[in-house]
Amino acid sequence: MFAPDEKEVGSGEAEGIWREEAVLRRPLPKALTVPPLWRRRRRAYGQTKDKQVRFCSLRPIGRNLIRNPCGQEGLRKWRALHGGDGWVVENNLVPVPGAPSQTCFVTSYGWCSKKQILNLEAEGLWPELLDSGKIDICVSDWWGVRHDCGGWYQLLVQLLDANKTVLDEFSATRSSIAHPKSMYFQVTHVFSNIKVGVRFVSFEHAGKDTLFWAGHYGTRMTNSSVTVRVSQP
């Protein structure tokens, strides 16, 4: 049994603890939970500065965002599907102007395709710039055939949002008979007035030969490029 005075003291202490817990559980006033204006401004300035540093470091304007465009690193950076005898890399039969390497990807008697998906934010372009309507996305690809066999060629370029939903696209289908000079042809397209929300570019091309020959006599592709530029006034 507790003495009367001991019981009263114990009860008072318990009530005090309950009051403290109730105070601690109350939500803090908004003034204490929202960072002060100077801190919010400093944080925003830091984020802007980080974007600028990243932009200056990566230099995304005018730079080819396609990795390994000529096959100088084999099929590295490409998601490739192999038809017939699959993809190989060979030297160009004729020079391609401006190419970083005079090598090319060569297809076979079945459809061969390969693809890259470019993350524009990871390349140094921030959302406000992408949504500003002041940039263009320029696409270029070179394809060719041999002197003894023709080829089919397809290109599909899509602008995607953050959820990989297609917002815009460009496609091209070409074919050529065998050419005595093993010619290359260029396909180009410019996306202007870009829709708000574009965050990725999907670049995919495919090809095969026209004679169903075993080996690698199909369409040749090289010097693929996706570049971002400031829109022309």
HELIX and SHEET records of a PDB file:
HELIX    1   1 PRO A    4  ARG A   25  1                                  22    
HELIX    2   2 LYS A   30  THR A   33  1                                   4    
HELIX    3   3 LEU A   37  LEU A   58  1                                  22    
HELIX    4   4 PRO A  127  LEU A  130  1                                   4    
SHEET    1   A 5 ARG A  79  LEU A  81  0                                        
SHEET    2   A 5 CYS A 112  ASN A 119 -1                                        
SHEET    3   A 5 PHE A 200  ASP A 209 -1                                        
SHEET    4   A 5 GLY A 151  LEU A 160 -1                                        
SHEET    5   A 5 VAL A 166  SER A 176 -1                                        
SHEET    1   B 5 VAL A  88  ASN A  91  0                                        
SHEET    2   B 5 THR A 103  VAL A 106 -1                                        
SHEET    3   B 5 ARG A 220  VAL A 230 -1                                        
SHEET    4   B 5 ILE A 135  GLY A 144 -1                                        
SHEET    5   B 5 TYR A 184  PHE A 191 -1                                        
END                                                                             
